[in-house]
C-alpha cells in the first residue's frame, strides 16, 4: 500500500513537473514573441504592437524620445495614418497625462503658406502665357493684314500701269504714225514705267515699315507683360518670405509657451523641466532624510525600534539602542546628511 502511494506520488510529481515546464516554456515563448514584436523593427522601420504614444509620454530621455518619434513617424507614413492620429508635432510635447492632440507647427505652417503662394504663382504665370499668346496672335493678324494690303496695292499699281499704257497707245493713234509721234510715245512710256517702278518701291517700303512697326509693337507689349510678371513674382516672393518669417516667429513663440507648460520643446526637456525634476528628487531625498532622522530619534527616546519605524530604519522592530545597529544607523544618517549616501 505504501509502495502504491509512493508510486502515485512520484507520478503526480512528474506530471506536475512536466506541466510546470510546459507552462514555463509557453510563458517564455510568449515573452519572446512579445519581446520580438515590441523590440524589433520591421522592414518599414517601426515596431509592431507597440504603443509609441504611451512610451513617448512616459520618458524624459531626449535621445530615446527622438528615436521613438522617428519610429512612430515611420509607422504613420507606412500605414497612411496622417490626419487620422495625433501628429508627431503634438506627441513630441506629451508628458505624463498631458497629451494635446494637435499643436501649431512651423513646418506645417510654412508648407501651407508655400502652397498658397505656389497656387498664386501658377495663376500669375498662366495669365502671362495667355497675354503672350494673345500678343502673338495679334501680331500674326496684323502681318496678314499688311500682306493683304501690299498685294492689293500691287494689283492696283499694275492696273494703273496698264491704263497708262492704253492711254499712250490711244494718244499715239490720235497723233498719227510719224517719227515725232513715235518719239513722244516712247518718252511717255518711259515715264509710265518709271512711275510704276516708283510705286512698287513705295509699296515695298510701306510693307516693310508696317511689318517692322507691328513687330515692334508686339515686342513692346511682350516686354511689358514679362516685366509685370517678374515684378509681381518678385513682390510675391518677398511677401512669401515675410509671411514665412512671421509664421516662424508665431510658431516659435507658441512652441515656447507650450514648452513652458509641458517642459518639452520639440520633444527635448527644457532646463526648467530638468530643474523641476531635480527639485522633486531633492525634496524626496530631504523627506526621506527627515523621516529617517525622526525614526532614529524615536528609537533613541524609547530605547527600542517601534514597529512603524522598522521599515524606515531597516532593522527589526524591538531592537534596543544598546545594539550595534543603533550606532550604525546614527553613522548612516550622518553620512547621508554629508552627502556620502547611506
C-alpha positions as CSV (number, residue, x, y, z in Angstrom):
1,X,0.0,0.0,0.0
2,X,2.8,2.3,0.9
3,X,4.6,1.4,-2.4
4,X,1.4,2.3,-4.4
5,X,1.1,5.6,-2.6
6,X,4.8,6.3,-3.3
7,X,4.5,5.4,-6.9
8,X,1.3,7.5,-7.3
9,X,3.0,10.4,-5.6
10,X,6.0,10.1,-7.9
11,X,3.7,10.1,-10.9
12,X,1.8,13.1,-9.6
13,X,5.1,14.9,-9.0
14,X,6.3,14.0,-12.5
15,X,3.0,15.3,-14.1
16,X,3.2,18.5,-12.2
17,X,6.8,18.9,-13.1
18,X,6.0,18.4,-16.8
19,X,3.1,20.7,-16.6
20,X,5.2,23.3,-14.9
21,X,7.9,23.0,-17.5
22,X,5.3,23.2,-20.3
23,X,3.8,26.3,-18.7
24,X,7.2,27.9,-18.3
25,X,8.1,27.1,-21.9
26,X,4.8,28.7,-23.1
27,X,5.4,31.7,-20.9
28,X,9.0,32.0,-22.2
29,X,7.8,31.7,-25.8
30,X,5.1,34.3,-25.1
31,X,7.6,36.6,-23.6
32,X,10.0,36.0,-26.5
33,X,7.2,36.7,-29.0
34,X,6.1,39.8,-27.1
35,X,9.7,41.0,-26.9
36,X,10.2,40.3,-30.6
37,X,7.0,42.2,-31.6
38,X,7.8,45.2,-29.3
39,X,11.6,45.3,-29.5
40,X,12.4,44.6,-33.2
41,X,11.9,47.0,-36.0
42,X,10.1,45.6,-39.1
43,X,11.0,46.4,-42.7
44,X,9.2,49.7,-42.5
45,X,11.2,50.9,-39.5
46,X,8.8,50.6,-36.7
47,X,7.8,48.0,-34.0
48,X,4.5,46.1,-34.3
49,X,2.1,46.0,-31.4
50,X,3.9,48.8,-29.6
51,X,2.3,51.9,-28.0
52,X,4.5,54.7,-29.1
53,X,2.4,57.5,-27.7
54,X,2.5,56.0,-24.2
55,X,6.2,55.3,-24.4
56,X,7.0,58.8,-25.5
57,X,4.8,60.4,-22.8
58,X,6.4,58.1,-20.2
59,X,10.1,59.0,-20.9
60,X,12.1,62.2,-20.4
61,X,15.2,61.0,-22.1
62,X,15.7,63.2,-25.1
63,X,17.6,60.7,-27.3
64,X,15.0,58.0,-26.6
65,X,12.1,60.3,-27.3
66,X,13.6,61.3,-30.7
67,X,14.1,57.7,-31.6
68,X,10.5,56.8,-30.6
69,X,9.2,59.8,-32.6
70,X,11.2,58.7,-35.6
71,X,9.8,55.2,-35.5
72,X,6.2,56.5,-34.9
73,X,6.5,58.7,-38.0
74,X,7.6,55.7,-40.0
75,X,4.5,53.9,-38.8
76,X,2.3,56.8,-39.7
77,X,3.8,57.1,-43.2
78,X,3.7,53.3,-43.8
79,X,0.1,52.8,-42.7
80,X,-1.2,56.1,-44.1
81,X,-2.3,57.4,-40.7
82,X,-1.6,61.0,-41.4
83,X,-4.5,63.2,-40.2
84,X,-6.1,60.1,-38.5
85,X,-3.9,60.2,-35.4
86,X,-2.1,62.8,-33.4
87,X,0.8,64.2,-35.3
88,X,4.4,63.9,-34.0
89,X,4.4,67.7,-33.5
90,X,1.8,67.2,-30.9
91,X,3.1,63.9,-29.4
92,X,6.6,65.4,-29.0
93,X,5.1,67.6,-26.3
94,X,3.4,64.8,-24.4
95,X,4.4,64.3,-20.9
96,X,2.7,62.0,-18.5
97,X,-1.0,62.8,-18.7
98,X,-0.6,66.0,-20.7
99,X,-1.4,64.8,-24.2
100,X,-2.7,67.5,-26.6
101,X,-4.0,66.1,-29.9
102,X,-2.5,68.9,-32.0
103,X,-0.2,71.9,-31.8
104,X,1.0,74.7,-34.1
105,X,3.9,73.5,-36.3
106,X,6.4,75.7,-38.0
107,X,6.8,73.2,-40.8
108,X,3.1,72.7,-41.3
109,X,2.5,76.5,-41.3
110,X,5.4,77.1,-43.8
111,X,4.0,74.4,-46.1
112,X,0.6,76.0,-46.0
113,X,2.0,79.4,-46.8
114,X,4.1,78.0,-49.6
115,X,1.2,76.1,-51.2
116,X,-0.9,79.3,-51.2
117,X,1.9,81.3,-52.9
118,X,2.6,78.4,-55.3
119,X,-1.1,78.5,-56.4
120,X,-0.9,82.3,-56.9
121,X,2.3,81.9,-58.9
122,X,0.7,79.3,-61.2
123,X,-2.3,81.5,-61.8
124,X,0.0,84.5,-62.5
125,X,2.1,82.5,-65.0
126,X,-1.0,81.3,-66.8
127,X,-2.1,84.9,-67.2
128,X,1.3,85.8,-68.6
129,X,1.2,82.9,-71.0
130,X,-2.3,83.9,-72.1
131,X,-1.2,87.5,-72.7
132,X,1.9,86.4,-74.7
133,X,-0.3,84.1,-76.8
134,X,-2.8,86.9,-77.4
135,X,0.1,89.3,-78.5
136,X,1.4,86.6,-80.9
137,X,-2.0,86.1,-82.4
138,X,-2.5,89.9,-82.8
139,X,0.9,90.2,-84.5
140,X,0.1,87.4,-86.9
141,X,-3.2,89.0,-87.7
142,X,-1.5,92.4,-88.3
143,X,1.1,90.8,-90.6
144,X,-1.6,89.1,-92.6
145,X,-3.4,92.4,-93.0
146,X,-0.2,94.1,-94.1
147,X,0.4,91.4,-96.7
148,X,-3.1,91.7,-98.0
149,X,-2.8,95.5,-98.2
150,X,0.5,95.0,-100.0
151,X,-1.0,92.5,-102.5
152,X,-3.9,94.9,-103.1
153,X,-1.5,97.8,-103.7
154,X,0.5,95.7,-106.2
155,X,-2.7,94.8,-108.1
156,X,-3.8,98.5,-108.2
157,X,-0.3,99.6,-109.4
158,X,-0.4,97.0,-112.2
159,X,-3.9,98.3,-113.2
160,X,-2.7,101.9,-113.2
161,X,0.3,100.9,-115.3
162,X,-1.8,99.1,-117.9
163,X,-4.3,102.0,-118.0
164,X,-1.4,104.4,-118.6
165,X,-0.1,102.2,-121.4
166,X,-3.5,102.1,-123.1
167,X,-3.8,105.8,-122.8
168,X,-0.4,106.2,-124.5
169,X,-1.5,103.9,-127.4
170,X,-4.6,105.9,-127.9
171,X,-2.7,109.2,-127.9
172,X,-0.2,107.6,-130.4
173,X,-3.1,106.6,-132.7
174,X,-4.6,110.1,-132.5
175,X,-1.3,111.8,-133.3
176,X,-0.5,109.7,-136.3
177,X,2.3,107.3,-137.0
178,X,5.1,109.8,-137.8
179,X,8.5,109.7,-136.2
180,X,7.7,112.6,-133.9
181,X,4.7,110.9,-132.5
182,X,6.6,107.7,-132.0
183,X,9.3,109.6,-130.1
184,X,6.7,111.3,-127.9
185,X,5.0,108.0,-127.2
186,X,8.3,106.3,-126.3
187,X,9.1,109.2,-123.8
188,X,5.6,108.9,-122.3
189,X,6.1,105.1,-121.9
190,X,9.4,105.6,-120.1
191,X,7.7,108.0,-117.7
192,X,4.9,105.5,-117.1
193,X,7.5,102.7,-116.4
194,X,9.4,105.0,-114.0
195,X,6.2,105.8,-112.1
196,X,5.3,102.0,-112.0
197,X,8.7,101.2,-110.5
198,X,8.5,104.1,-108.1
199,X,5.1,102.9,-106.9
200,X,6.4,99.4,-106.5
201,X,9.3,100.7,-104.4
202,X,7.0,102.8,-102.3
203,X,4.7,99.8,-101.7
204,X,7.6,97.6,-100.7
205,X,8.9,100.2,-98.3
206,X,5.5,100.8,-96.8
207,X,5.1,97.0,-96.4
208,X,8.5,96.6,-94.6
209,X,7.8,99.7,-92.4
210,X,4.3,98.3,-91.4
211,X,5.7,94.9,-90.6
212,X,8.5,96.4,-88.5
213,X,6.0,98.7,-86.7
214,X,3.8,95.7,-85.9
215,X,6.7,93.6,-84.7
216,X,8.0,96.4,-82.5
217,X,4.5,96.9,-81.0
218,X,4.3,93.2,-80.3
219,X,7.8,93.1,-78.7
220,X,7.0,96.1,-76.5
221,X,3.7,94.5,-75.3
222,X,5.5,91.2,-74.6
223,X,8.3,93.0,-72.8
224,X,5.7,94.9,-70.7
225,X,3.9,91.7,-69.9
226,X,7.2,90.0,-68.9
227,X,8.2,93.0,-66.7
228,X,4.8,92.9,-65.0
229,X,5.0,89.2,-64.5
230,X,8.5,89.2,-63.0
231,X,7.8,92.3,-60.8
232,X,4.7,90.6,-59.5
233,X,6.7,87.4,-58.9
234,X,9.4,89.2,-57.0
235,X,6.9,91.0,-54.9
236,X,5.1,87.8,-54.1
237,X,8.4,86.1,-53.2
238,X,9.1,88.9,-50.8
239,X,5.7,88.7,-49.3
240,X,6.0,84.9,-49.0
241,X,9.4,85.3,-47.2
242,X,7.8,87.9,-44.8
243,X,4.8,85.6,-44.2
244,X,7.0,82.6,-43.6
245,X,9.1,84.6,-41.2
246,X,6.0,85.8,-39.4
247,X,4.7,82.3,-39.3
248,X,8.1,81.0,-37.9
249,X,8.1,83.7,-35.2
250,X,4.5,82.9,-34.3
251,X,5.1,79.2,-34.1
252,X,8.3,79.7,-32.2
253,X,6.5,81.8,-29.6
254,X,3.7,79.3,-29.4
255,X,6.3,76.5,-29.1
256,X,8.0,78.3,-26.2
257,X,4.7,78.8,-24.5
258,X,3.8,75.1,-24.9
259,X,7.3,74.3,-23.6
260,X,6.6,76.4,-20.5
261,X,3.5,74.4,-19.8
262,X,4.8,70.9,-20.7
263,X,8.5,71.1,-20.0
264,X,9.4,69.9,-23.5
265,X,10.4,71.8,-26.7
266,X,10.2,69.7,-29.8
267,X,10.5,66.6,-27.6
268,X,13.5,67.8,-25.7
269,X,13.2,68.5,-21.9
270,X,13.7,72.2,-21.1
271,X,16.0,73.5,-18.4
272,X,13.1,74.4,-16.2
273,X,11.8,70.8,-16.5
274,X,15.2,69.4,-15.5
275,X,15.4,71.8,-12.6
276,X,11.9,70.8,-11.6
277,X,12.9,67.1,-11.7
278,X,16.0,67.9,-9.6
279,X,13.9,69.8,-7.1
280,X,11.4,66.9,-6.9
281,X,14.3,64.4,-6.4
282,X,15.9,66.7,-3.8
283,X,12.6,67.2,-1.9
284,X,12.0,63.4,-1.9
285,X,15.6,62.8,-0.6
286,X,15.1,65.5,2.1
287,X,11.8,64.0,3.1
288,X,13.4,60.6,3.4
289,X,16.2,62.0,5.4
290,X,13.8,63.7,7.8
291,X,11.8,60.5,8.2
292,X,14.9,58.5,8.9
293,X,16.1,61.2,11.4
294,X,12.8,61.2,13.2
295,X,12.7,57.4,13.4
296,X,16.2,57.4,14.8
297,X,15.2,60.0,17.4
298,X,12.2,57.9,18.4
299,X,14.5,54.8,18.7
300,X,16.8,56.8,21.0
301,X,13.9,58.2,23.1
302,X,12.0,54.9,23.5
303,X,15.1,52.7,23.7
304,X,13.8,50.3,21.1
305,X,12.7,50.3,17.4
306,X,9.0,50.8,17.0
307,X,7.0,48.6,14.6
308,X,6.3,51.5,12.2
309,X,10.0,52.6,12.1
310,X,11.4,49.2,11.4
311,X,11.0,49.6,7.6
312,X,12.4,53.1,7.6
313,X,15.5,52.2,9.7
314,X,16.0,48.8,8.1
315,X,16.3,46.9,11.4
316,X,13.8,44.6,13.2
317,X,11.2,46.1,15.5
318,X,12.2,45.9,19.1
319,X,15.9,46.3,18.5
320,X,17.3,48.1,21.6
321,X,19.6,51.2,21.4
322,X,22.3,49.1,23.0
323,X,22.5,47.1,19.9
324,X,25.3,47.9,17.4
325,X,22.6,48.6,14.8
326,X,21.8,51.9,16.6
327,X,25.4,53.1,16.1
328,X,25.4,52.0,12.5
329,X,22.1,53.8,11.9
330,X,23.3,57.0,13.5
331,X,26.5,56.8,11.4
332,X,24.5,56.2,8.3
333,X,22.3,59.3,9.0
334,X,25.4,61.4,9.4
335,X,26.9,60.2,6.2
336,X,23.6,60.8,4.4
337,X,23.5,64.4,5.6
338,X,27.0,64.9,4.5
339,X,26.2,63.7,1.0
340,X,28.0,60.4,1.1
341,X,24.9,58.2,0.9
342,X,23.7,55.6,3.3
